[in-house]
Every structure is written in C-alpha cells, then in structure tokens.
Amino acid sequence: MNQAMYVILTSKPGQFRTEAVPGVEPVETWEYLFYGRCTATFVIAELSDTQHPLKVRVIDEADKSAEVVNHVPTKFLERFDTLDAARTALQSLAHFGSMDLSLRKQ
C-alpha cells in the first residue's frame, strides 16, 4: 500500500487557478490574506496514488480571450509526508517582517 503524500495547490484570482484531478484529493482550503484582502487560495491535497504519474490542471485566467490549460505533473510539486508538514509549510508563507499577512481556513 502506498503511503499518503500531500501537495499544496495554488490559485490566484484573475491570474490562474489550479484544479485537482482524480488521484489528487483536496483535504483543506486556505485563503491567503494580504492586508485583509484575499490574494491567493491554497488547497492542501492528498496524492492517493504516488506510484503513477498524475497531472493537475492549471488554468490561465489572465487572458480573457482564450482559456489556456496546462497539465502540470505532480512530481514538480513539493511533497509532504504528513498533513501537518503541509500545514507548517503553508503557515511559513504568512510571515514576512511586520506585514499584515494571514491565512484563513475555509
């Protein structure tokens, strides 16, 4: 049996969104707040199959004239052995000097 692994999927409204595919199961969703305004959404997802190649969908939202979809292999995403390790990595993004940054669980 495969050991579960976790990845963090990122979406930035108006720029791009990342979508899970079969085999990439969302576990938690977090909003990244920059001075109170949501500038990104992070989804911690479990890779249910670590033995076979999986590709998440990244949709470009910046070009309104055409939808551009890229399929990014999960092997290029940072992997975490536990859900807590993924949460810790995510929390590290919400600290930079005295800037007003925070994460809000959805």
N, C-alpha and C positions, 0 to 999 in steps of 0.2 A: 504494500500500500504506500502511496506517495505521502510525504509529509507536506502539510499545507504551507504555502508561501503566500506572502502578501505584497501588494504593489500599491502605489498611490497614483491615481489618475487625476489629471488636472484639466480644468476648463476655465477659460477667461471670457466672460460675456462680451460679445461683439468682436472677439478675435478668433477663438476656436473652442470647440468642445470635444471632450474625449468620451467615447461610449464603450461600455463593457460589451463583450461578446460572449457566446456560450463558452463556459470554462473559466470565465472571469466574473466572479460573483460579488457584487457590491455588498459591503458589510456596514460601513459608516460613511456619512456625508458631513463635510465640514465647510463652512463659509470662512473665507479669509477676509477680515475687515481691516481696511486701511483708513484710519481716522473715521471710523464708523460706517464706511461705505464698503459694500461687498465688491471686491475686485477679482476674486477667484473662488472657485469651488473645488474642493479636493474630495475624492472618493477613495477610501481605503477598500481594496477589493482582494478577495482570496482567489488565488490561482488553484482551481480544483484539479488541474492536470498539469504537473510540472515536467512531464516526460515528452509531451508533444508540443510542437510549435503553435502558439496562439498569437493572434494579431488583434490589437484593439483598433477601433475606428477613431480617427482624429479628423473632425470636420472643420474646415476653414470657414469662419463666419465673417471675415473681413471683406471678402469680395462678394457683394450682393448680386452681381450679375451671373455668377455660376457657383454651384456648390462643388467644392473641391474636397474629396475624401481621400485620406491617406490611411493605409493599414500598417500600423507600426508593431513589429514583433515585440512581445513582452520580454524577450531576452535583453532588450535595450533599456528596460525599466529597472530601477533599483529594486531589489527584492529584500524582504524582511522575513525572518524566521517566525516571528510572532506578531500578533495584533498589537501588543504593547510596544514592540520595537517600531512598528509603523507609526503609531501614535506619537512616540517620542521624537521621531524624525520630523513629523508634521509640526509638533509643538516648537521645534527649534526654528521654524520659519517665522514664528510670531514674536521674535525678539530681535530688535536691532536698535541699540542705543536707547534713546528716550522717545523714539517714535511711537505713536499710538497705533499699535498693531495687535490684533487678537484673532482668535479662532472661535467660531460658534458652531456647536454641533446641531445638525438638523434632525 
